Amino acid sequence: KASVMMIWPPCFPVSVIVSFVPLLMLMLLMLVFVGTVSCSPVPQLQHPPVQLHPENNKYFLFRGKPEVLISATEGYFFLYYDNLSYSPFLYDAASHGFNLARLFMMAPNNSDFACLNCTGYYSPWASVRDDAAGTVKYNLTQWNPTWWSRLHEYVLLASSLGLVVEISLSTQMYNVDNWHACPLYYKNNIQGVGNTEYWWAFNTINHTDILGVMDSFMSRVVSELSAYDNVYFELCNEPPSQTIGAVATSQYATHILDLIDKVEAPLQNKHMKSFQDASVFQDKRISVYNFHFAFGFGWWVGAIDALDKGYNTKNILSYATIAFNEADIVFTGETAEESRLEGWEFLLGGGALYNNLNYEYFSQQGQNLHTYLGCLSTFMHKFDFLGVSPDTSFLLPSSRLSSGVHMRGLAQQGRTYAAYFHHGTVEKVTHYLLTPGQWHEDLQIKIPQGSYSLQWVLPCNCTILSSGLVQGGSNSSLHAPSPLYTEDISLLIVAL
């Protein structure tokens, strides 16, 4: 699946090298200030970076193919802790047909923030140990080459496996403990940058010393990854808009957008940008609006909330698509089955991306979830989703639906009709609570004249419960009763 070729090391004639001596001397002087540059292979692209599809900007174009992005990320902090190995996760994700991962560029030295049982903290900046005091501080003018090498190694392996990586350039600190563990807190760096107790200052443009260091850092991330076709940049993970307000959030987001544009202006490749969420800040330079958890209950806009608000339609958000890019943590927050409900509903409701956060990735429950999401990917690739849009009008009012059922659908008139039905109750703040039973949908469907294939599919294991050839017509409706099911079921009708 790899679409990169390694150009390393460069092979130049001696005469050419001699002509570059002045430039090489300048680079050596630069290293005195910025530290060691990363010595990583440079990929040569055969395709432009992942982008919105020009035929339907509600979906993606990646390496010449239309795509929806689906995954269950084990963790975001593989660059920061030496006991975290990203290779098993990336290989396993690819084996399940996943094509996405999410990676944080910023994390405090606090395992409670980052992951379970994280040890051996790395920073993008060089560390300075004070043996007498027993402390470690960071030199914010010198890079840590190990961290930057890990960044390239991660993205390069993901690229070879066909995985897109969402690069989160910044993140909310959430509380003072995390801020006190951040390299940019003034007690943790030798420059004294970040002399404030306001943890949310990290995500504003008001503290110029913090902003200057982050600008340098984010600029280098964007520059280092410019040659990869499998990355796009999230401005900030969960910006603290409830704390700093919409105006300050918009200023911060605009600043990062401007920074990315400035860095990429002289470069050949331009990468997508994402932001959470569309209710706080909108800018036409953003391609993907992220939503976290199924529901926000007024605190924020959840991913299922976003479907209900019409963010999945071109009349509400014409220039971008929407992503469910973090679910409640599995399995401290929700079960694999509850994750299945929201993932299937989101994509069958017009979303383009589903990414679950799963700290117990290799547990049995984790593997169950991967099977469910693998089936979702298989189902979405059974039809040409570029032509569809959110639509359930093909189900006539005479249809008899089971009590309490949740339903979403996609349609392209005369070609494709897909629907998803599940029984989950909204009893938890962030996600559905599964309510199994004995359920049956008795559908009356209106489709144009022609021959179609019809399948009822079980989302938990891709089993085709029933299938057949059916006829559409202008003078009659199609009777399509579902098989009996206990949790959820999906329907697919495709013109022959």
N, C-alpha and C positions, 0 to 999 in steps of 0.2 A: 504493500500500500504506500510505501514511501515515495514521495515526490520531490526529494531533495538530493543533490549531489554534493559531496564534500570537496571543497577547494582548499586543501591544506596539506602541507605547507606551500606557500607560493614559490614558484621556481623562476627566478629572473636571471638573465645574464649579468656578469660582473659589471659590464659597462653601464647597465641600467641602474644597478645598485649604487654605483659611484655617483651617478647623477642625482640620487636622492639623499646624499649625505647631509645637505643643509636641513632638509625636512626631518631626517632621522634625529639630528641634534636637537631640533625643536621639540620633537616628541619626547626625547629623554628629559628635557627640562620640564615638560608637562608632568612626567611621571614623578618628579620630585614632590610635586604638590598633590596630585590626585592619587598616587599609589600605583600599584601594579594593575595594568589593564588585563582583562580576561583574555586567555589564549584559547579560544573555542573555535570549532569549525564554523565556517560561514556557509549557510545553505544558499543554493542557487535555485530560485523559484521557477517552476514550470507553470504555475497559475498565480493569479493575483490573490492577495490575502482574502480569507473568508469575508463575505459581505452579504448584504441583503440581495435577494434575487431580483434582477432587473425586470423579470416578467411578473413577479408578485412579491412585493417587498414585505409581506408578512412571513416569508420564509427565507432560508439562507441559500447561498451558492458557495459551495466548497469544493475545490479541485474539479470544477467543471460539472458538478452534479447538484441538483436541488436537494436540500437537506432540512430536516428537523434535528435539533440537538438534544440528546437524551443521555443522562448519566446519573450515577449515585456516587458522589465524591467522598472518599474516605476522610479527607482532611485538607485544610487549606495551607498548612504551615510546614511543608516538607523542606523548604529552604532554610528553616530556622533552627532545627533540632537534629543533632547528629544520630539520634537513635531512631529517626523516622526514615524508612526506606520507601521511596516512591515507586520503584520498579515493580514490585508485586501488584500494587494497586493499578498501575497503568496497563500492565499486561492483562490482568484479570478484567479490567474495564473493557478493553478491546475484544476479549474473548466472548463477552456477552453482547457484542454489537454496539456498545456505547461509543460515542464520538465526541465526548466533552469532558473537561476537567476544569476546576476553578482553583486558582493559586493566588495567595496573598503575598504582596510585596512588603508589607509592614506588619510587625507583630511585636508586642512587648515581651520581655523576658519573664513571662508568667504563664506557667503551664495551665493554670486554671482558665486563662483566656484562650489558649491555643488548642489544646487537645488533652487527651487522657495520657498520663504517664510520659510526658515529654521531658527529655533531658538533653544536656549539651547544647546550649544556646549559641547560635551563629547570628552575627549582625552583618549588614552590608558594609559597615564601617569597621576599621581596624580597632582592635581592643588594646588597651594599655593597662597592664596589671601593676597595682601598687602592693607589693608583697608585705611591706611593713603594716599597711592598713588592712590588708586582706581584702581589697576591693578591686573591681575591674571597671574602668571607664572606657569611653569610646572617643576616638579621634575623628570628628566629623569632617575633616579635610583629607582623610586617607581611606581608601577603599579596602575591604577585605576580599582578596581574590578568591578565596574558597567559596564564599557566598555567591559571587557572580558566576563562578564555574558551575555550581549546582543549578543556577537558574538556566544556563544554556543546556546542561545535561538533561534536565527535566523536560524543557520545551522540545529539544531535539528528539528525545525518546518518544514523547507524545506525538510528534510529527510523523515519525516512522511508523507509528501504530494507527495513524489516521485520526488522532484526537485533536480537537480544537481546545485551546486553553484560554479561559477568560482570566486576564491578568488584572487583579484588583490593585490599583496603584496606591490607594490609601484606605484607611478604615477608621471607624469610630473607636475611641478608647473605652467608652462605656462608664468607667468609674476612676476614682483617684488612684486606686491600687494599681490598675493597669498603666495609668499615666506615670506613676512613680517607677514602674519597671521598664519604661520606654527609653531607648538610647537618647531621645531628644529632650528628656527631662534634665534640667540643669545639673543635678547632682550626679548624673550618669555620663556626662561628657566633659572633656577637658576644656572645651570652649565656653562652658557655662550657658549654652543655648537652652531656652525653654524655662526661664525662671518665672513660672506661674503655677499656681495650684489648681487652675481651672482646666480640667482634663479636656474640655471641649475646645479649648484654644487651638488644639492640634488640627482642628477642621475648620478654621476660619482664616481670613486673610489679614487679620488684625495684628498678629504677632509676627513681625517681619523676620525675626531671627529664625523662628521655626519654619516659616514659609520659605525662606531662602534655602535652608538645608533641604527641605522636601522638594523644592523646585529642582535643585541640582540632582537629587536622587531620582525623582520621577523622569527627568529629562534623560538621564543615563539609561534607565530601564527601557524607555521608548526607543532610544537610539540603538541599544544593544539588541533589541528584538525586531528591529526594522526589517530584517531580511527573511523573517519567518512568515509563512502564509497561514499558519494555524493558530494565530493569536489575535485577540482584540482586547481593548482596554476598558475596564470599569473605572470610572472616575474615583469612586469612594464606596466602600462597603458600608451600608446602613449609616449614611450621614446623619448626625444628631440634630435633625431639623426641629424636633420637638423641644430641644434645649436651646438652640441658638436662633431658631426662627427661620421662616422661609426666605427672607431677604438675605441673611448671612449665608444660608445654604446655597442660594442661587449665585451669590458672589463667588463662593468657593468653587462651585462646579464650573462656572464660567472661566475662572482663572485656570483650572486644570485643562479645560477644553482649549483655551488659548495656548497654553504651554505645549500640549500635544501638537497642535497645528504648527506652532513655531518650529518644533523639533523636526516634524515630518515634511515641512515645506521644501527643503532641498533634496529630500529623499524620494526614491522612485515609488516606494510602497506607502499606501495610506491605509490605516487600519480602522475598523469600526470602533465606536465608543458606546459604552452602556452606562446607565445611571438608574438609581432607585430613588424615588419613583415618579411617575408622570404627574401625580397630583401635587407635587412640591415644586418641580422645576421642569421646564420643557425648552428644548433648543433643537433646531433642525439638524445640527451636527451630530446628534445622538441617533444611533440606529436601533438600539435595543433598550427598552425600559424594563428594568428588573422589578420583580415583586417577591416578597418573602412571606412564607407561610400561606396557607389557604385563605385565612381570614385575619383581618386586623381589628375588627370590632371598634372602629372609630379611632384607634390609636395610630393606625397607618392603613394603607390600602393593600390588602392581601391579593394573592394571585387569582383566586376564584372571585373575589370582589372586583378585580379588574375586568374579568369577563362580563360580570353583571353591569359594570359601568360603561361597557362598550369600547374599552381600549383596544380590543381585538379587531375592531372594524375600521375601515378606511375613512369613514365619515367623522370619526372621533379623533383618530391618530393616523393621519394620512401618510406620514413619511417614515414611520418606524414600526417595529414589531414589539411583542411583549414576551417576557420570559419569567418563568417560575424558577428562579435560580437559587433558592434555598428553601427547603422544607423544614419542619420542626425536626430536631435531632432524633435520628433513629438510633437506639430504641428507647431512649429516656423520655421522649416526647410522644412518639406515635409508633404504631406497629407497621410492619411491612405491608400488611393488607390495607391499612388506612392510607399509607403512602401510594399504594396502587390506585385507589379511588381518585385521589386528587391529581395524580399524574395523567391518568387516562382522561379524566374530565377536562383538564386544562388543554391538552393537545387536541382532543375531539371538540373542544369549544373554540378553537381558533388560535391558541397559543403556539409558539414556535420552539420553545425550549423548556425542558424540565430537568432540574438537577436536585437530587436529594442529598442532604448532608448526613453521612452515616459513619459515626465513629466506630461502630462494630461491623465494619465492612465485611470481614471474613467469617463472621458468625453464621450459623445456620439461617437465622432470620435475615441476615444480610444477603445471603445467597438466594433466599426465596425472593427478596425484593428485586434482585438483579434479573431473575427469571421473569418476573412480572414486567419489568421495564424493557427487557429484551423482547418480550411479546408485543409491547406497545410499539417498539421500533419496527418490528416485523409487520404489524398491522398497518402502520402509517405508510410503509413502503409498498403496500399492496395496490395502491392507487396513485394517480397523478394529483398530488395535493396542491400543485401550483395553480390549478384551475378552480379550487374550491374556496368557499368563504363560509363563515358561520351562518347556519341556516337549518331550521327544523320545520320549515313550512311545508315540506313534502309529507309530513305526518298530518293527516286530516283530523279535524276536531272529533270525528266519529271514532277515533282510536280510543281504546279503553286501556289506560295506563294503571299500573299497580299503585296502591296508596303510598304516598311519601317518596316516590321515585324521583331521583335527580337525573336530568336528561340534557345532553348536549349533542349538537350535530353539525356536520359540514356537508355542503352540497355544491355541485356544479350541474346546472340544469341539463338533463338529458344524458349525462355522462357518469356522475359519481354521487352516491348518497351514503353517508356514514353517520352512525349514531351510537351513543354510549349511554347506558342506563346503570345506575347503582343505587344502593340503599345505604346511605350514611346520614347520620343526624349531626347537626351543628351544635354539639353539646360541650365542645372544648373550644378554648379561645382560638387556637391556631389551626385546627384541622378537623376533619370528620371523625366521628365515632362510628365504626362499622356496626350495622344492625342486620345480621343475617336472618333469613327466613325462607319461605317458599314463595317465589315471585314469578309472575308471568305477565308479558306485555302483549296485548292484542291490537296490532297495528293495522290501520287502513292508510295506504300510501298512494299518493298521486304522482305518477311519473309519465313522461311523454311516451308515445308509441315506440316500440322497439323491443329488442331482446336484451335481457340482463342476466348476470349471475347474481345470486343472493347467498350470503353466508351469515349464519349466526355463530359468533366466536366467543370462547370463554377466555377472558383476559388473564386469568391466573396461569395458564399453561399453553395458550394458543390453540387449544382443541377446537376444531370446527364441529359444533354440535349438530348443525344441519346445513344443507346447501342444496341448490338446485337452480334451474333455469326458469325465469319468469318473464312475463310479457307486460309491457306498459301500454297504456292507451288513453285517449282523450275522453272516452265516454264512460270509463269505469275506473274504480280504484283497485289497487292491489291489496289483497288480504295477506298479511305477513305476521302470523302469530309466532311469538318466541317460544323456544323450549323452556321448560321449568328451570329456574336458576336460583341460587341461594344468596349471592352477594352482588355480582355485577355481570353484565353481558354487553356485547357489542354487535352491531349490525353493519354489513357492508353490501351495497348494491352497486355493480359496475356494469356499464353498457358494453355489449359484445361487439 
